[in-house]
Amino acid sequence: MTAEEILKKLNLQRPILNQICDIIGHHPREKETPYFQILYEADWLVNLEEGGLAKDQEKLKEIVEKEFKTVTGKKLA
């Protein structure tokens, strides 16, 4: 079953369904839309914590400057 088939069962509006499918389809290759950027940064937040990178302040600062574009993502990192 594809993501689109699953999402159709939720009776989402077509533009929202398309946006979600676009995010899933591009993950993690590109940062094209604000929605994708949010997903991309959320993945980074999890990886920073699980990978122990959050403890290395210099490396963390480098990653945040390079990868994070949203104000909220930067704050959470």
N, C-alpha and C positions, 0 to 999 in steps of 0.2 A: 504494500500500500504506500502511495506517495504522500508527501507532506500536503500537497494540494487536496488530495482525496480526504485526508484526515481533517483538514481545516474546513472543507466544505460542510462537514457534518456539524460544525459550530455555527453555521448560518451567518458567517461574517460577510460584510459588504465586500463586493468584488475588489475595490481599490485597496482595502486593508489586506485581503487575502493575497493579492498580487504583490504587495509590499513585503509581506512575510515570506512568501515564496522566493522573492528576489534576494532577501537577506540570507535565507537558507542556501540558496543556489550559489551565492558568492562567498560564503563563509569558508575559510578565513583568508581568501585571496585578495580582496579589494575593499577599499573604504570609499564607497560611492555616495551613499545617502546618509543623512543624519541618523537614521534608524540603524543603519549598518555600523556606523561609528560607535553608537551606544553599545551594540552587541560586541563589537571588537574590543572596546575598553572594558566591558564586563568580563570578557575572557581573560584579559590582561590582569584585572584585579584578582581573579581567582588564581591565576598562574603565579602572580607575585607572592601571594600568601603561601600557596602550596609548595612553591619552589624555593622558599626561603629568601627570595630576593628583596622582600620588604625590609629585611634586617640590614642590608647593605645600603646605607643612605646615598652614597655616591652613585652606585649602579641604579638605584631607584630613581634618583633625580634625572639621570641620563635617559632612562626608559620613558619617564613621564614626559620629558621635553620632546622626545622623538615620536612617541606613539599616541599620546593623549591630546585630544583637541577640544573636548568639552570641559566646561568649568567644573561640572559635577565630578567627572572622571578624575580630573586633576586633584580635586579636594579629597576624594575617596582614596586615591593612591597615596 
